[in-house]
Amino acid sequence: MSGVPWDGPAWDDPELTRLAERLREAHRRVAPLPAADRRRLIRQLLAITDLAKRDADLAARRLDAFLSAREADFRSSPEAR
């Protein structure tokens, strides 16, 4: 392991960077949910993350659908209060 601090992704693609930021935020929003819900939703986010490796545009659309379908769950989480 090198002693050089990590300074972010090694790509210069604003769309991929935005997708990565949105996925991280989605994981943060899922974290405070009850365990059973959290596990199921994290599996879905991991599938979207895996898809992003092959098709970033489709992954972004699926993330949009995931977030809009879960908006009520996120609003009722303890973190949202």
N, CA, C and O atoms as a CHARMM CRD file, in Angstrom:
* protein
*
  324
    1    1 MET  N      0.84200  -1.17500   0.00000 PROA 1      0.00000
    2    1 MET  CA     0.00000   0.00000   0.00000 PROA 1      0.00000
    3    1 MET  C      0.88500   1.23500   0.00000 PROA 1      0.00000
    4    1 MET  O      1.82800   1.33700   0.78500 PROA 1      0.00000
    5    2 SER  N      0.57200   2.17200  -0.88800 PROA 2      0.00000
    6    2 SER  CA     1.41200   3.36000  -0.97900 PROA 2      0.00000
    7    2 SER  C      1.01900   4.38000   0.08600 PROA 2      0.00000
    8    2 SER  O     -0.08100   4.32900   0.63600 PROA 2      0.00000
    9    3 GLY  N      1.91000   5.27900   0.36000 PROA 3      0.00000
   10    3 GLY  CA     1.65100   6.31300   1.35500 PROA 3      0.00000
   11    3 GLY  C      0.97500   7.54200   0.77000 PROA 3      0.00000
   12    3 GLY  O      0.74900   8.52200   1.48000 PROA 3      0.00000
   13    4 VAL  N      0.65100   7.50100  -0.51700 PROA 4      0.00000
   14    4 VAL  CA     0.02500   8.63900  -1.17800 PROA 4      0.00000
   15    4 VAL  C     -1.47600   8.62400  -0.87400 PROA 4      0.00000
   16    4 VAL  O     -2.13700   7.60900  -1.09100 PROA 4      0.00000
   17    5 PRO  N     -2.01500   9.73000  -0.37800 PROA 5      0.00000
   18    5 PRO  CA    -3.46000   9.77000  -0.08900 PROA 5      0.00000
   19    5 PRO  C     -4.27400   9.69200  -1.37200 PROA 5      0.00000
   20    5 PRO  O     -3.85700  10.18500  -2.42000 PROA 5      0.00000
   21    6 TRP  N     -5.43600   9.06800  -1.27300 PROA 6      0.00000
   22    6 TRP  CA    -6.32300   8.92700  -2.42800 PROA 6      0.00000
   23    6 TRP  C     -6.99500  10.25100  -2.69000 PROA 6      0.00000
   24    6 TRP  O     -7.54100  10.86300  -1.77100 PROA 6      0.00000
   25    7 ASP  N     -6.96400  10.70000  -3.91700 PROA 7      0.00000
   26    7 ASP  CA    -7.55900  11.99500  -4.24400 PROA 7      0.00000
   27    7 ASP  C     -8.76200  11.88100  -5.17000 PROA 7      0.00000
   28    7 ASP  O     -9.04600  12.79800  -5.94000 PROA 7      0.00000
   29    8 GLY  N     -9.45600  10.77500  -5.09700 PROA 8      0.00000
   30    8 GLY  CA   -10.67600  10.60700  -5.87900 PROA 8      0.00000
   31    8 GLY  C    -10.47200   9.71400  -7.07900 PROA 8      0.00000
   32    8 GLY  O     -9.40600   9.12200  -7.24900 PROA 8      0.00000
   33    9 PRO  N    -11.48400   9.61600  -7.90700 PROA 9      0.00000
   34    9 PRO  CA   -11.42300   8.71600  -9.05900 PROA 9      0.00000
   35    9 PRO  C    -10.39000   9.16500 -10.07800 PROA 9      0.00000
   36    9 PRO  O    -10.03900  10.34200 -10.15300 PROA 9      0.00000
   37   10 ALA  N     -9.90800   8.20400 -10.86500 PROA 10     0.00000
   38   10 ALA  CA    -8.87700   8.48300 -11.85200 PROA 10     0.00000
   39   10 ALA  C     -9.47300   8.78500 -13.22600 PROA 10     0.00000
   40   10 ALA  O     -8.77500   8.66900 -14.23400 PROA 10     0.00000
   41   11 TRP  N    -10.73100   9.16400 -13.28500 PROA 11     0.00000
   42   11 TRP  CA   -11.33300   9.51700 -14.57100 PROA 11     0.00000
   43   11 TRP  C    -11.69600  10.99600 -14.56800 PROA 11     0.00000
   44   11 TRP  O    -11.79400  11.62800 -13.51600 PROA 11     0.00000
   45   12 ASP  N    -11.88700  11.51700 -15.73600 PROA 12     0.00000
   46   12 ASP  CA   -12.27600  12.92000 -15.86900 PROA 12     0.00000
   47   12 ASP  C    -13.58100  12.98100 -16.64800 PROA 12     0.00000
   48   12 ASP  O    -13.65600  13.58800 -17.71600 PROA 12     0.00000
   49   13 ASP  N    -14.60200  12.34400 -16.09900 PROA 13     0.00000
   50   13 ASP  CA   -15.91400  12.30400 -16.73200 PROA 13     0.00000
   51   13 ASP  C    -16.93500  12.82600 -15.72900 PROA 13     0.00000
   52   13 ASP  O    -17.27200  12.13200 -14.76900 PROA 13     0.00000
   53   14 PRO  N    -17.42300  14.02700 -15.93900 PROA 14     0.00000
   54   14 PRO  CA   -18.35900  14.62000 -14.96800 PROA 14     0.00000
   55   14 PRO  C    -19.62300  13.78800 -14.76400 PROA 14     0.00000
   56   14 PRO  O    -20.17200  13.76600 -13.66200 PROA 14     0.00000
   57   15 GLU  N    -20.09400  13.10300 -15.81200 PROA 15     0.00000
   58   15 GLU  CA   -21.29900  12.29200 -15.67000 PROA 15     0.00000
   59   15 GLU  C    -21.05200  11.09500 -14.74500 PROA 15     0.00000
   60   15 GLU  O    -21.89200  10.77600 -13.90400 PROA 15     0.00000
   61   16 LEU  N    -19.90500  10.43900 -14.90200 PROA 16     0.00000
   62   16 LEU  CA   -19.57900   9.31100 -14.01900 PROA 16     0.00000
   63   16 LEU  C    -19.36300   9.78600 -12.59200 PROA 16     0.00000
   64   16 LEU  O    -19.77000   9.11900 -11.64000 PROA 16     0.00000
   65   17 THR  N    -18.73000  10.92800 -12.44600 PROA 17     0.00000
   66   17 THR  CA   -18.51200  11.48200 -11.11300 PROA 17     0.00000
   67   17 THR  C    -19.85100  11.78700 -10.44500 PROA 17     0.00000
   68   17 THR  O    -20.03800  11.48200  -9.26700 PROA 17     0.00000
   69   18 ARG  N    -20.77700  12.38200 -11.18000 PROA 18     0.00000
   70   18 ARG  CA   -22.10100  12.69400 -10.62700 PROA 18     0.00000
   71   18 ARG  C    -22.85200  11.42200 -10.25900 PROA 18     0.00000
   72   18 ARG  O    -23.50700  11.37000  -9.21800 PROA 18     0.00000
   73   19 LEU  N    -22.76600  10.39000 -11.10800 PROA 19     0.00000
   74   19 LEU  CA   -23.41200   9.11100 -10.81000 PROA 19     0.00000
   75   19 LEU  C    -22.83000   8.51200  -9.53300 PROA 19     0.00000
   76   19 LEU  O    -23.57400   8.01700  -8.68600 PROA 19     0.00000
   77   20 ALA  N    -21.51800   8.55100  -9.39000 PROA 20     0.00000
   78   20 ALA  CA   -20.87400   8.01800  -8.18400 PROA 20     0.00000
   79   20 ALA  C    -21.33000   8.78300  -6.94400 PROA 20     0.00000
   80   20 ALA  O    -21.59800   8.17800  -5.90600 PROA 20     0.00000
   81   21 GLU  N    -21.41900  10.10100  -7.04700 PROA 21     0.00000
   82   21 GLU  CA   -21.88700  10.91300  -5.91100 PROA 21     0.00000
   83   21 GLU  C    -23.32500  10.56900  -5.54500 PROA 21     0.00000
   84   21 GLU  O    -23.66500  10.47000  -4.36600 PROA 21     0.00000
   85   22 ARG  N    -24.16200  10.38900  -6.55400 PROA 22     0.00000
   86   22 ARG  CA   -25.57300  10.05500  -6.31200 PROA 22     0.00000
   87   22 ARG  C    -25.70800   8.66800  -5.68200 PROA 22     0.00000
   88   22 ARG  O    -26.55400   8.46300  -4.81100 PROA 22     0.00000
   89   23 LEU  N    -24.88300   7.71800  -6.11600 PROA 23     0.00000
   90   23 LEU  CA   -24.92000   6.38000  -5.50700 PROA 23     0.00000
   91   23 LEU  C    -24.48700   6.44400  -4.04000 PROA 23     0.00000
   92   23 LEU  O    -25.09400   5.79900  -3.18500 PROA 23     0.00000
   93   24 ARG  N    -23.45400   7.20800  -3.75400 PROA 24     0.00000
   94   24 ARG  CA   -23.01500   7.36900  -2.35800 PROA 24     0.00000
   95   24 ARG  C    -24.11600   7.99100  -1.51300 PROA 24     0.00000
   96   24 ARG  O    -24.35700   7.56100  -0.38500 PROA 24     0.00000
   97   25 GLU  N    -24.78500   9.00300  -2.05700 PROA 25     0.00000
   98   25 GLU  CA   -25.87200   9.64500  -1.32000 PROA 25     0.00000
   99   25 GLU  C    -27.03200   8.67900  -1.10300 PROA 25     0.00000
  100   25 GLU  O    -27.64900   8.68300  -0.03800 PROA 25     0.00000
  101   26 ALA  N    -27.33200   7.86100  -2.09400 PROA 26     0.00000
  102   26 ALA  CA   -28.40200   6.86400  -1.94100 PROA 26     0.00000
  103   26 ALA  C    -28.05600   5.87600  -0.82800 PROA 26     0.00000
  104   26 ALA  O    -28.92400   5.49900  -0.04100 PROA 26     0.00000
  105   27 HSD  N    -26.80600   5.46100  -0.76100 PROA 27     0.00000
  106   27 HSD  CA   -26.38300   4.55600   0.32100 PROA 27     0.00000
  107   27 HSD  C    -26.52600   5.24200   1.67600 PROA 27     0.00000
  108   27 HSD  O    -26.93800   4.60700   2.64700 PROA 27     0.00000
  109   28 ARG  N    -26.19500   6.51900   1.75400 PROA 28     0.00000
  110   28 ARG  CA   -26.35800   7.26400   3.01100 PROA 28     0.00000
  111   28 ARG  C    -27.82300   7.33600   3.42600 PROA 28     0.00000
  112   28 ARG  O    -28.14400   7.25200   4.61200 PROA 28     0.00000
  113   29 ARG  N    -28.70400   7.49000   2.45400 PROA 29     0.00000
  114   29 ARG  CA   -30.12900   7.59800   2.76300 PROA 29     0.00000
  115   29 ARG  C    -30.72300   6.25600   3.17500 PROA 29     0.00000
  116   29 ARG  O    -31.69100   6.21300   3.93400 PROA 29     0.00000
  117   30 VAL  N    -30.15300   5.16500   2.68100 PROA 30     0.00000
  118   30 VAL  CA   -30.63800   3.82700   3.02400 PROA 30     0.00000
  119   30 VAL  C    -30.14000   3.41200   4.41100 PROA 30     0.00000
  120   30 VAL  O    -30.82500   2.66300   5.10800 PROA 30     0.00000
  121   31 ALA  N    -28.98500   3.87500   4.81300 PROA 31     0.00000
  122   31 ALA  CA   -28.34200   3.43300   6.05000 PROA 31     0.00000
  123   31 ALA  C    -29.22000   3.50700   7.30100 PROA 31     0.00000
  124   31 ALA  O    -29.17700   2.57000   8.09900 PROA 31     0.00000
  125   32 PRO  N    -30.01000   4.55600   7.52100 PROA 32     0.00000
  126   32 PRO  CA   -30.78500   4.61600   8.77300 PROA 32     0.00000
  127   32 PRO  C    -32.08900   3.80200   8.75000 PROA 32     0.00000
  128   32 PRO  O    -32.79100   3.75000   9.76100 PROA 32     0.00000
  129   33 LEU  N    -32.41900   3.17900   7.64200 PROA 33     0.00000
  130   33 LEU  CA   -33.66200   2.40400   7.55900 PROA 33     0.00000
  131   33 LEU  C    -33.55900   1.12500   8.37800 PROA 33     0.00000
  132   33 LEU  O    -32.45100   0.70300   8.70800 PROA 33     0.00000
  133   34 PRO  N    -34.68400   0.49600   8.71500 PROA 34     0.00000
  134   34 PRO  CA   -34.65800  -0.77600   9.45500 PROA 34     0.00000
  135   34 PRO  C    -33.84600  -1.83700   8.70400 PROA 34     0.00000
  136   34 PRO  O    -33.76700  -1.81000   7.47600 PROA 34     0.00000
  137   35 ALA  N    -33.25100  -2.75900   9.44000 PROA 35     0.00000
  138   35 ALA  CA   -32.29900  -3.72000   8.87600 PROA 35     0.00000
  139   35 ALA  C    -32.84700  -4.50700   7.69100 PROA 35     0.00000
  140   35 ALA  O    -32.16500  -4.64100   6.67500 PROA 35     0.00000
  141   36 ALA  N    -34.05600  -5.02600   7.80200 PROA 36     0.00000
  142   36 ALA  CA   -34.60500  -5.83900   6.70900 PROA 36     0.00000
  143   36 ALA  C    -34.74900  -5.00700   5.43900 PROA 36     0.00000
  144   36 ALA  O    -34.38400  -5.45300   4.35200 PROA 36     0.00000
  145   37 ASP  N    -35.27700  -3.81000   5.57900 PROA 37     0.00000
  146   37 ASP  CA   -35.41500  -2.92100   4.41500 PROA 37     0.00000
  147   37 ASP  C    -34.05500  -2.51800   3.88200 PROA 37     0.00000
  148   37 ASP  O    -33.83100  -2.50200   2.67100 PROA 37     0.00000
  149   38 ARG  N    -33.14800  -2.19400   4.79000 PROA 38     0.00000
  150   38 ARG  CA   -31.81100  -1.74500   4.39900 PROA 38     0.00000
  151   38 ARG  C    -31.09900  -2.80200   3.56600 PROA 38     0.00000
  152   38 ARG  O    -30.51600  -2.48300   2.53000 PROA 38     0.00000
  153   39 ARG  N    -31.13900  -4.06000   4.00700 PROA 39     0.00000
  154   39 ARG  CA   -30.45900  -5.12900   3.25700 PROA 39     0.00000
  155   39 ARG  C    -31.01400  -5.25400   1.84300 PROA 39     0.00000
  156   39 ARG  O    -30.25300  -5.36900   0.88300 PROA 39     0.00000
  157   40 ARG  N    -32.32400  -5.23200   1.71500 PROA 40     0.00000
  158   40 ARG  CA   -32.96500  -5.36500   0.40700 PROA 40     0.00000
  159   40 ARG  C    -32.59200  -4.18600  -0.49400 PROA 40     0.00000
  160   40 ARG  O    -32.26100  -4.37700  -1.66400 PROA 40     0.00000
  161   41 LEU  N    -32.64400  -2.98200   0.04500 PROA 41     0.00000
  162   41 LEU  CA   -32.34800  -1.80200  -0.75400 PROA 41     0.00000
  163   41 LEU  C    -30.86700  -1.71200  -1.11800 PROA 41     0.00000
  164   41 LEU  O    -30.52500  -1.26600  -2.21300 PROA 41     0.00000
  165   42 ILE  N    -30.00300  -2.12400  -0.22200 PROA 42     0.00000
  166   42 ILE  CA   -28.57000  -2.11200  -0.53800 PROA 42     0.00000
  167   42 ILE  C    -28.26900  -3.09600  -1.66500 PROA 42     0.00000
  168   42 ILE  O    -27.43800  -2.81200  -2.52800 PROA 42     0.00000
  169   43 ARG  N    -28.93700  -4.25000  -1.66600 PROA 43     0.00000
  170   43 ARG  CA   -28.74600  -5.19500  -2.78400 PROA 43     0.00000
  171   43 ARG  C    -29.14600  -4.53600  -4.10000 PROA 43     0.00000
  172   43 ARG  O    -28.46400  -4.70900  -5.11000 PROA 43     0.00000
  173   44 GLN  N    -30.23500  -3.78800  -4.09700 PROA 44     0.00000
  174   44 GLN  CA   -30.66300  -3.09600  -5.31900 PROA 44     0.00000
  175   44 GLN  C    -29.64100  -2.03900  -5.73600 PROA 44     0.00000
  176   44 GLN  O    -29.33500  -1.89600  -6.92000 PROA 44     0.00000
  177   45 LEU  N    -29.11500  -1.30000  -4.75600 PROA 45     0.00000
  178   45 LEU  CA   -28.09800  -0.29700  -5.07900 PROA 45     0.00000
  179   45 LEU  C    -26.82100  -0.94100  -5.61200 PROA 45     0.00000
  180   45 LEU  O    -26.18100  -0.39600  -6.51100 PROA 45     0.00000
  181   46 LEU  N    -26.45300  -2.08500  -5.06900 PROA 46     0.00000
  182   46 LEU  CA   -25.26300  -2.77400  -5.57000 PROA 46     0.00000
  183   46 LEU  C    -25.46200  -3.25000  -7.00100 PROA 46     0.00000
  184   46 LEU  O    -24.52200  -3.23900  -7.79500 PROA 46     0.00000
  185   47 ALA  N    -26.68600  -3.67000  -7.33800 PROA 47     0.00000
  186   47 ALA  CA   -26.97700  -4.06500  -8.72100 PROA 47     0.00000
  187   47 ALA  C    -26.85200  -2.85500  -9.65100 PROA 47     0.00000
  188   47 ALA  O    -26.33400  -2.97700 -10.76100 PROA 47     0.00000
  189   48 ILE  N    -27.32000  -1.69600  -9.20300 PROA 48     0.00000
  190   48 ILE  CA   -27.20000  -0.47300 -10.00200 PROA 48     0.00000
  191   48 ILE  C    -25.72800  -0.09500 -10.14700 PROA 48     0.00000
  192   48 ILE  O    -25.29200   0.31100 -11.22500 PROA 48     0.00000
  193   49 THR  N    -24.96800  -0.22600  -9.07400 PROA 49     0.00000
  194   49 THR  CA   -23.54000   0.07400  -9.11400 PROA 49     0.00000
  195   49 THR  C    -22.82700  -0.84200 -10.10200 PROA 49     0.00000
  196   49 THR  O    -21.98200  -0.39000 -10.87500 PROA 49     0.00000
  197   50 ASP  N    -23.16400  -2.11700 -10.07700 PROA 50     0.00000
  198   50 ASP  CA   -22.55300  -3.06300 -11.00700 PROA 50     0.00000
  199   50 ASP  C    -22.92100  -2.71100 -12.44500 PROA 50     0.00000
  200   50 ASP  O    -22.07300  -2.77900 -13.33400 PROA 50     0.00000
  201   51 LEU  N    -24.16500  -2.33900 -12.67700 PROA 51     0.00000
  202   51 LEU  CA   -24.60100  -1.93500 -14.01100 PROA 51     0.00000
  203   51 LEU  C    -23.82500  -0.71400 -14.49300 PROA 51     0.00000
  204   51 LEU  O    -23.51600  -0.60300 -15.67900 PROA 51     0.00000
  205   52 ALA  N    -23.51100   0.19100 -13.58900 PROA 52     0.00000
  206   52 ALA  CA   -22.79000   1.41800 -13.96000 PROA 52     0.00000
  207   52 ALA  C    -21.43000   1.11800 -14.57900 PROA 52     0.00000
  208   52 ALA  O    -20.91000   1.92600 -15.34900 PROA 52     0.00000
  209   53 LYS  N    -20.85700  -0.01900 -14.25600 PROA 53     0.00000
  210   53 LYS  CA   -19.56100  -0.39400 -14.84000 PROA 53     0.00000
  211   53 LYS  C    -19.69000  -0.64200 -16.33700 PROA 53     0.00000
  212   53 LYS  O    -18.72300  -0.46700 -17.07900 PROA 53     0.00000
  213   54 ARG  N    -20.87300  -1.04800 -16.78800 PROA 54     0.00000
  214   54 ARG  CA   -21.08300  -1.38600 -18.19000 PROA 54     0.00000
  215   54 ARG  C    -21.90600  -0.34700 -18.94600 PROA 54     0.00000
  216   54 ARG  O    -21.66300  -0.10400 -20.12800 PROA 54     0.00000
  217   55 ASP  N    -22.87800   0.26500 -18.27100 PROA 55     0.00000
  218   55 ASP  CA   -23.79400   1.18700 -18.94700 PROA 55     0.00000
  219   55 ASP  C    -24.20800   2.27700 -17.95800 PROA 55     0.00000
  220   55 ASP  O    -25.19900   2.14100 -17.24000 PROA 55     0.00000
  221   56 ALA  N    -23.44000   3.34500 -17.93600 PROA 56     0.00000
  222   56 ALA  CA   -23.66900   4.42200 -16.96200 PROA 56     0.00000
  223   56 ALA  C    -25.01300   5.11700 -17.18000 PROA 56     0.00000
  224   56 ALA  O    -25.66900   5.50600 -16.21400 PROA 56     0.00000
  225   57 ASP  N    -25.42400   5.27500 -18.43000 PROA 57     0.00000
  226   57 ASP  CA   -26.70000   5.95000 -18.69200 PROA 57     0.00000
  227   57 ASP  C    -27.87500   5.14300 -18.14500 PROA 57     0.00000
  228   57 ASP  O    -28.77100   5.69900 -17.50900 PROA 57     0.00000
  229   58 LEU  N    -27.87000   3.84000 -18.38900 PROA 58     0.00000
  230   58 LEU  CA   -28.93900   2.98900 -17.87400 PROA 58     0.00000
  231   58 LEU  C    -28.90200   2.95100 -16.35100 PROA 58     0.00000
  232   58 LEU  O    -29.95000   2.96400 -15.70600 PROA 58     0.00000
  233   59 ALA  N    -27.71400   2.90600 -15.77600 PROA 59     0.00000
  234   59 ALA  CA   -27.58900   2.91000 -14.31200 PROA 59     0.00000
  235   59 ALA  C    -28.15900   4.20200 -13.72800 PROA 59     0.00000
  236   59 ALA  O    -28.81800   4.17200 -12.68900 PROA 59     0.00000
  237   60 ALA  N    -27.91100   5.32500 -14.38200 PROA 60     0.00000
  238   60 ALA  CA   -28.44400   6.60200 -13.90200 PROA 60     0.00000
  239   60 ALA  C    -29.97300   6.59800 -13.95000 PROA 60     0.00000
  240   60 ALA  O    -30.62500   7.08800 -13.02700 PROA 60     0.00000
  241   61 ARG  N    -30.54000   6.05200 -15.01400 PROA 61     0.00000
  242   61 ARG  CA   -32.00300   5.97700 -15.10500 PROA 61     0.00000
  243   61 ARG  C    -32.56700   5.05100 -14.03100 PROA 61     0.00000
  244   61 ARG  O    -33.59600   5.35500 -13.42700 PROA 61     0.00000
  245   62 ARG  N    -31.90300   3.93100 -13.79100 PROA 62     0.00000
  246   62 ARG  CA   -32.37900   3.01000 -12.75000 PROA 62     0.00000
  247   62 ARG  C    -32.24500   3.63700 -11.36800 PROA 62     0.00000
  248   62 ARG  O    -33.10500   3.42800 -10.51200 PROA 62     0.00000
  249   63 LEU  N    -31.19200   4.39400 -11.13900 PROA 63     0.00000
  250   63 LEU  CA   -31.04000   5.07800  -9.86000 PROA 63     0.00000
  251   63 LEU  C    -32.14400   6.11700  -9.67700 PROA 63     0.00000
  252   63 LEU  O    -32.69100   6.25600  -8.58300 PROA 63     0.00000
  253   64 ASP  N    -32.47200   6.84300 -10.73900 PROA 64     0.00000
  254   64 ASP  CA   -33.58900   7.79700 -10.66800 PROA 64     0.00000
  255   64 ASP  C    -34.87700   7.08700 -10.25900 PROA 64     0.00000
  256   64 ASP  O    -35.60400   7.56000  -9.38600 PROA 64     0.00000
  257   65 ALA  N    -35.15200   5.95000 -10.89300 PROA 65     0.00000
  258   65 ALA  CA   -36.36800   5.18600 -10.58800 PROA 65     0.00000
  259   65 ALA  C    -36.33200   4.67100  -9.15300 PROA 65     0.00000
  260   65 ALA  O    -37.33900   4.71400  -8.44700 PROA 65     0.00000
  261   66 PHE  N    -35.17600   4.18600  -8.72700 PROA 66     0.00000
  262   66 PHE  CA   -35.01100   3.68400  -7.35600 PROA 66     0.00000
  263   66 PHE  C    -35.30700   4.79900  -6.35700 PROA 66     0.00000
  264   66 PHE  O    -36.06700   4.59600  -5.41000 PROA 66     0.00000
  265   67 LEU  N    -34.71700   5.96300  -6.56100 PROA 67     0.00000
  266   67 LEU  CA   -34.88700   7.07200  -5.61900 PROA 67     0.00000
  267   67 LEU  C    -36.32500   7.58600  -5.59300 PROA 67     0.00000
  268   67 LEU  O    -36.85800   7.87800  -4.52200 PROA 67     0.00000
  269   68 SER  N    -36.95000   7.69600  -6.75100 PROA 68     0.00000
  270   68 SER  CA   -38.32300   8.19900  -6.76100 PROA 68     0.00000
  271   68 SER  C    -39.28800   7.19400  -6.14400 PROA 68     0.00000
  272   68 SER  O    -40.26300   7.59100  -5.50600 PROA 68     0.00000
  273   69 ALA  N    -39.03300   5.90700  -6.32400 PROA 69     0.00000
  274   69 ALA  CA   -39.90200   4.88300  -5.73300 PROA 69     0.00000
  275   69 ALA  C    -39.72700   4.79600  -4.22200 PROA 69     0.00000
  276   69 ALA  O    -40.62900   4.32800  -3.52600 PROA 69     0.00000
  277   70 ARG  N    -38.59600   5.23400  -3.70600 PROA 70     0.00000
  278   70 ARG  CA   -38.29800   5.11200  -2.27400 PROA 70     0.00000
  279   70 ARG  C    -38.40000   6.42000  -1.52700 PROA 70     0.00000
  280   70 ARG  O    -38.05400   6.47600  -0.34700 PROA 70     0.00000
  281   71 GLU  N    -38.86100   7.46400  -2.16700 PROA 71     0.00000
  282   71 GLU  CA   -38.89600   8.78500  -1.52200 PROA 71     0.00000
  283   71 GLU  C    -39.66900   8.76300  -0.20700 PROA 71     0.00000
  284   71 GLU  O    -39.24400   9.39500   0.76000 PROA 71     0.00000
  285   72 ALA  N    -40.78100   8.05900  -0.14800 PROA 72     0.00000
  286   72 ALA  CA   -41.56000   7.99000   1.10000 PROA 72     0.00000
  287   72 ALA  C    -40.77600   7.28500   2.19700 PROA 72     0.00000
  288   72 ALA  O    -40.83900   7.69100   3.35800 PROA 72     0.00000
  289   73 ASP  N    -40.03400   6.23000   1.84700 PROA 73     0.00000
  290   73 ASP  CA   -39.20600   5.53500   2.84100 PROA 73     0.00000
  291   73 ASP  C    -38.16000   6.47600   3.42300 PROA 73     0.00000
  292   73 ASP  O    -37.90900   6.47600   4.62900 PROA 73     0.00000
  293   74 PHE  N    -37.55200   7.27900   2.55000 PROA 74     0.00000
  294   74 PHE  CA   -36.51000   8.17100   3.01900 PROA 74     0.00000
  295   74 PHE  C    -37.07400   9.29500   3.87900 PROA 74     0.00000
  296   74 PHE  O    -36.44400   9.71100   4.85100 PROA 74     0.00000
  297   75 ARG  N    -38.24900   9.78300   3.52800 PROA 75     0.00000
  298   75 ARG  CA   -38.85600  10.85100   4.33000 PROA 75     0.00000
  299   75 ARG  C    -39.22800  10.38100   5.72300 PROA 75     0.00000
  300   75 ARG  O    -39.20200  11.16900   6.66800 PROA 75     0.00000
  301   76 SER  N    -39.57600   9.09700   5.86400 PROA 76     0.00000
  302   76 SER  CA   -40.00300   8.58800   7.17000 PROA 76     0.00000
  303   76 SER  C    -38.82400   8.05400   8.00500 PROA 76     0.00000
  304   76 SER  O    -39.02200   7.63000   9.14400 PROA 76     0.00000
  305   77 SER  N    -37.62100   8.07100   7.45700 PROA 77     0.00000
  306   77 SER  CA   -36.47400   7.56400   8.21600 PROA 77     0.00000
  307   77 SER  C    -36.11300   8.55100   9.32000 PROA 77     0.00000
  308   77 SER  O    -36.39700   9.74300   9.20300 PROA 77     0.00000
  309   78 PRO  N    -35.47900   8.05800  10.40700 PROA 78     0.00000
  310   78 PRO  CA   -35.10000   8.94000  11.51500 PROA 78     0.00000
  311   78 PRO  C    -34.17300  10.07400  11.08000 PROA 78     0.00000
  312   78 PRO  O    -34.22400  11.16200  11.65500 PROA 78     0.00000
  313   79 GLU  N    -33.32400   9.83900  10.07100 PROA 79     0.00000
  314   79 GLU  CA   -32.38900  10.84800   9.62300 PROA 79     0.00000
  315   79 GLU  C    -33.11900  12.03700   8.99200 PROA 79     0.00000
  316   79 GLU  O    -32.63700  13.16900   9.04700 PROA 79     0.00000
  317   80 ALA  N    -34.28400  11.77300   8.39200 PROA 80     0.00000
  318   80 ALA  CA   -35.03200  12.82700   7.70100 PROA 80     0.00000
  319   80 ALA  C    -35.73300  13.76200   8.68400 PROA 80     0.00000
  320   80 ALA  O    -36.15200  14.85300   8.29900 PROA 80     0.00000
  321   81 ARG  N    -35.86400  13.36500   9.90800 PROA 81     0.00000
  322   81 ARG  CA   -36.59000  14.18800  10.91000 PROA 81     0.00000
  323   81 ARG  C    -35.72700  15.24500  11.51100 PROA 81     0.00000
  324   81 ARG  O    -36.18700  16.01000  12.35900 PROA 81     0.00000
